[in-house]
Amino acid sequence: MALLRFLFLPAVLSLSLGFAQSSTSNAPTTLTPDAAVSAPGTASADASSNLTQLRAMIDRGRSDDALKQLDALAVKQPVAAGVNRLRGLALYSENDFTDADVAFTSALKQDPHDQESAQLRGLTLFRMGRPADAIPLLESASNWNLQTKIDPNYVLALCYLDTNQYDKARGAFATQYGFPVDSAPAYLLAARMLLRRDYLPVAQQFATKALELDPQLPLAHSLLGEVALAGEHLDVAIAEFEKERVRNPLDGSIYDRLGDAYSRAGDYTKAQQSLQRALLLEPNSTGPYILLGKVLLKRQDPASALMYLERAEKMDSSNYITHSLLGQAYRSLGRADDASRETEISHKIQAASEPKLETLH
């Protein structure tokens, strides 16, 4: 199956989108450009078989090889059905979005009812930073079909967000997850997505509406707390997290968020208490260990901080914050060499994670 890789989320998120057909495992993976030419009675069947094999090549990461053969097929007139769609797919996988858009446009001129090409062109336009242009295509082809691997409503919802059509985004997310558009879960789901893209006022509005529709809705207060925390409204965040804690006493993430909020507010005693509760419920999560180390450093207790930070480092050695805090703890304990080592590791990890600007030729 053809995979289209697509990244977009805060610091960190990665998402794979794909639209493809399955192919037989014993299909050949190399063709000659003239393979589609055969006797008149078999030309159509041979062309279809060749396109299936070319698609398999794209699936296996051989887009460049497939593209050479598709380019040869594209100059033959009339262009066989499906050639432009596959060219667009290969070009997309090469991150050549401009040419992919041209190919998908040609495919749609050949067949205006080609839903896969419409979906793929919509996704391409979104990747090109043209969400408004992508919306009509995704709206016309937002249903699942044989080639769809992930609900196109997701990309459609993101396009709505980027064009400030928040109610339509809520509708698209609701459709994706199977909730009634005007239901409490739909509002809360949309609020979560809005928070991820830093639309804080609308996220707060939608989460509040969700609670109005269902005062007992799980995680609604937690989400309101996250919104308040993102806006540095610490008293509001603490109040919302405390409400959620009462409703979900076994959710370790609530205690983690409470600990973070109390720490930012400077109440290190309550922060430590909340984070230790989080550890008891979620002993395999690194977040509480790191936050506890930070809080204990604030409380001038580097020896205790070191215990939690070393545990966090063993669980995940790739977090630069952990190494930075370890450097501070070692320095406070007079272990200068260890402090220098951890600080250097932190800087290297952080530098490696920063986006690089590619040279333009």
C-alpha positions in Angstrom: 0.0 0.0 0.0 1.2 3.5 -0.8 2.1 5.6 2.2 2.0 9.3 2.2 4.0 10.8 5.0 2.6 14.0 6.5 3.9 15.9 9.6 2.2 18.7 11.4 1.7 19.1 15.4 3.3 20.9 18.2 6.9 20.1 18.9 6.6 17.3 18.3 3.8 15.3 16.3 4.1 13.1 13.4 1.2 11.6 11.3 1.1 9.1 8.3 -1.6 9.4 5.8 -2.1 6.9 2.9 -4.3 6.1 0.1 -3.6 2.8 -1.7 -4.6 -0.5 -3.1 -3.1 -3.8 -2.0 -1.0 -5.8 -4.5 0.1 -9.4 -4.7 3.4 -10.3 -3.0 4.7 -12.0 -6.1 4.1 -9.1 -8.5 7.2 -8.1 -10.5 8.8 -4.8 -9.5 10.6 -3.8 -12.7 9.0 -2.9 -16.0 10.0 -1.4 -19.4 8.3 1.8 -20.5 6.8 -0.1 -23.5 5.3 -2.9 -21.3 1.8 -1.4 -21.7 1.9 -1.8 -25.5 0.6 -5.2 -26.6 -1.9 -6.7 -29.0 -5.2 -4.8 -29.4 -7.2 -7.4 -27.6 -5.0 -7.4 -24.5 -3.8 -3.7 -24.4 -6.3 -2.6 -21.7 -5.6 -5.6 -19.4 -1.8 -5.2 -19.9 -2.0 -1.5 -19.1 -4.0 -2.2 -15.9 -1.5 -4.8 -14.8 1.4 -2.5 -15.5 -0.1 0.2 -13.4 -0.7 -2.2 -10.5 2.9 -3.2 -10.7 4.1 0.4 -10.8 1.9 1.2 -7.8 3.6 -1.7 -5.9 7.0 -0.1 -6.7 5.8 3.2 -5.1 4.6 1.2 -2.1 8.1 -0.2 -1.7 9.8 3.1 -1.7 10.9 3.0 -5.4 9.0 6.1 -6.4 11.9 7.4 -8.5 12.1 4.3 -10.6 8.3 4.2 -11.0 8.2 7.8 -12.0 10.6 7.3 -14.9 8.2 4.7 -16.4 5.1 6.7 -15.6 6.7 9.8 -17.4 7.1 7.6 -20.4 3.5 6.4 -20.3 2.3 10.0 -19.8 3.6 11.1 -23.2 1.7 8.4 -25.0 -1.6 9.7 -26.4 -4.2 9.2 -25.2 -2.9 8.9 -21.7 -4.1 5.7 -20.1 -6.5 6.0 -17.2 -4.8 6.0 -13.9 -1.3 7.1 -15.2 -1.7 10.7 -14.0 -3.0 9.6 -10.6 0.0 7.3 -10.1 2.4 10.1 -11.3 0.9 12.4 -8.7 1.3 9.7 -6.1 4.9 9.1 -7.0 5.6 12.9 -7.1 3.9 13.4 -3.7 6.1 10.7 -2.2 9.1 12.6 -3.5 7.8 15.8 -1.8 7.3 17.4 -5.2 4.0 18.9 -4.3 3.8 21.4 -7.2 4.2 18.8 -9.9 2.0 16.3 -7.9 -0.8 18.9 -8.0 -0.4 19.2 -11.8 -0.7 15.5 -12.2 -3.7 15.1 -9.9 -5.4 18.0 -11.8 -4.8 16.2 -15.0 -6.2 13.0 -13.5 -9.4 14.8 -12.5 -9.8 16.3 -16.0 -9.7 12.8 -17.3 -12.2 11.6 -14.7 -14.0 14.2 -12.6 -15.4 11.4 -10.4 -12.0 10.0 -9.4 -12.3 10.3 -5.6 -8.8 9.1 -4.9 -7.3 11.8 -7.0 -9.6 14.4 -5.4 -8.5 13.3 -1.9 -4.9 13.3 -2.9 -5.0 16.7 -4.6 -6.8 18.1 -1.5 -4.0 16.7 0.7 -1.4 18.0 -1.7 -2.9 21.5 -1.6 -3.0 21.4 2.2 0.7 20.5 2.3 1.3 23.4 -0.1 -0.3 25.8 2.5 -3.5 26.2 0.5 -6.2 24.9 2.8 -9.0 27.1 1.3 -8.3 25.5 -2.1 -8.1 22.0 -0.6 -11.5 22.3 1.1 -13.8 21.8 -1.9 -11.9 18.8 -3.1 -11.9 17.2 0.4 -15.6 18.0 0.9 -16.4 16.3 -2.4 -14.4 13.2 -1.5 -14.6 13.0 2.3 -16.0 9.5 2.4 -14.0 6.3 2.7 -13.4 4.3 -0.5 -11.4 1.3 -1.4 -8.2 3.3 -1.6 -8.5 5.3 1.7 -6.4 4.3 4.6 -7.3 7.2 6.9 -10.4 9.2 7.2 -10.0 12.3 5.0 -12.3 14.2 7.4 -9.2 14.7 9.5 -7.4 16.7 6.9 -10.6 18.5 6.0 -11.0 19.5 9.7 -7.5 20.9 9.8 -8.2 22.9 6.6 -11.3 24.3 8.4 -9.2 25.2 11.4 -6.6 27.0 9.2 -9.4 29.0 7.6 -11.1 29.8 11.0 -14.2 27.8 10.2 -14.3 26.3 13.7 -17.9 25.0 13.7 -17.2 23.2 10.4 -14.0 21.7 11.9 -16.0 20.4 14.8 -18.4 18.8 12.4 -15.6 17.1 10.5 -13.9 15.8 13.7 -17.3 14.6 14.9 -17.9 12.7 11.6 -14.4 11.2 11.9 -15.0 9.9 15.4 -18.7 9.0 14.9 -20.3 11.6 17.3 -23.3 13.7 16.6 -22.1 17.1 15.4 -23.8 19.1 18.2 -23.0 16.7 21.0 -20.8 17.2 24.1 -18.2 14.8 22.9 -18.0 16.6 19.6 -17.3 20.0 21.3 -14.7 18.5 23.6 -12.9 16.7 20.8 -12.8 19.9 18.8 -11.5 21.7 21.8 -8.6 19.3 22.1 -7.7 19.8 18.5 -8.0 23.6 18.9 -5.7 23.5 21.9 -3.0 21.6 20.0 -3.0 24.4 17.4 -3.0 27.1 20.1 -6.4 28.5 19.4 -6.9 29.0 23.1 -10.0 31.2 23.3 -12.0 29.0 20.9 -10.8 25.8 22.7 -12.0 27.3 26.0 -15.3 28.2 24.4 -15.9 24.7 23.0 -14.8 22.9 26.2 -17.1 25.1 28.2 -20.0 24.3 25.8 -19.2 20.6 26.2 -19.6 20.9 30.0 -22.9 22.8 29.5 -24.2 19.9 27.4 -22.9 17.2 29.8 -21.8 18.4 33.2 -20.4 14.9 34.0 -18.4 14.6 30.8 -15.0 13.0 31.6 -11.8 15.1 31.0 -13.7 18.3 30.2 -12.4 20.0 33.3 -8.9 18.6 32.5 -9.0 20.2 29.1 -10.1 23.5 30.5 -7.2 23.2 32.9 -4.8 22.6 30.0 -6.2 25.7 28.2 -5.7 27.8 31.3 -2.2 26.4 31.9 -1.3 27.2 28.3 -2.4 30.8 28.9 -0.5 31.0 32.3 -3.8 31.4 34.2 -2.5 29.2 37.0 -5.3 29.7 39.5 -7.9 28.7 37.0 -5.8 25.8 35.8 -5.4 24.5 39.4 -9.1 24.8 40.0 -10.0 22.9 36.9 -7.5 20.1 37.5 -8.7 19.7 41.1 -12.3 19.3 39.8 -11.1 16.6 37.4 -9.1 14.9 40.1 -12.3 14.4 42.1 -14.0 12.9 39.1 -11.1 10.7 37.9 -9.1 9.8 41.0 -7.2 7.1 39.2 -6.0 9.2 36.2 -2.3 9.8 36.9 -2.0 12.5 34.2 -4.3 14.8 36.2 -1.9 14.7 39.2 1.0 15.3 36.8 -0.7 18.4 35.4 -1.6 19.5 38.9 2.0 19.2 39.9 3.1 21.2 36.9 0.5 24.0 37.7 1.4 24.1 41.4 5.1 24.2 40.5 4.6 27.2 38.1 2.6 28.9 40.8 5.5 28.5 43.3 3.7 26.1 45.6 6.4 23.4 45.7 5.0 21.5 48.6 1.7 20.8 46.8 3.5 20.2 43.5 5.7 17.5 45.1 2.7 15.9 46.7 0.8 15.8 43.4 3.7 14.5 41.5 4.4 11.7 43.9 0.7 10.7 43.6 1.2 10.7 39.8 4.2 8.3 40.2 2.2 5.8 42.2 -0.5 5.7 39.5 1.9 5.9 36.4 5.3 4.5 37.5 6.3 4.0 33.8 5.8 7.6 32.8 8.9 9.9 32.7 7.0 13.2 33.1 6.4 13.0 36.9 10.0 12.0 37.5 11.4 14.9 35.6 9.0 17.4 37.2 9.8 16.0 40.6 13.5 16.5 39.9 12.8 20.1 38.9 10.6 20.8 42.0 13.2 19.3 44.4 15.9 21.4 42.9 13.7 24.4 43.6 13.4 23.2 47.1 17.2 23.0 47.4 17.2 19.2 47.7 19.6 18.1 44.9 20.3 14.7 46.3 16.6 13.7 46.2 16.2 15.4 42.8 19.1 13.3 41.5 17.4 10.1 42.4 14.3 10.9 40.3 16.2 12.4 37.4 18.6 9.4 37.2 15.5 7.2 37.0 14.0 9.3 34.3 17.3 9.2 32.3 17.3 5.4 32.5 13.7 5.3 31.2 14.5 7.8 28.4 18.0 8.9 27.7 17.0 11.2 24.8 15.3 13.9 26.7 17.5 17.0 26.8 15.6 18.5 29.7 16.4 15.5 31.9 20.1 15.9 31.2 20.0 19.6 31.8 18.4 19.1 35.2 20.9 16.3 36.0 23.7 18.9 35.2 22.1 21.3 37.7 21.8 18.5 40.4 25.4 17.4 40.0 26.6 20.9 40.1 24.8 21.6 43.3 26.3 18.4 44.8 29.8 19.6 43.8 30.3 16.9 41.0 31.6 19.3 38.4 32.8 16.6 35.9 29.4 14.9 35.9 27.6 18.3 35.6 29.7 19.2 32.6 29.0 15.9 31.0 25.3 16.1 31.4 25.1 19.7 30.2 27.1 18.8 27.1 24.7 15.9 26.4 21.8 18.2 26.8 23.1 20.7 24.4 23.9 18.0 21.8 20.4 16.5 22.0 18.8 19.9 21.8 20.9 20.9 18.8 20.2 17.6 17.0 16.4 18.2 17.4 16.4 21.7 16.0 15.1 22.0 12.4 17.8 22.5 9.8 17.6 24.9 6.9 18.5 23.1 3.7 20.7 24.8 1.1 18.8 25.8 -2.0 20.6 25.2 -5.3 
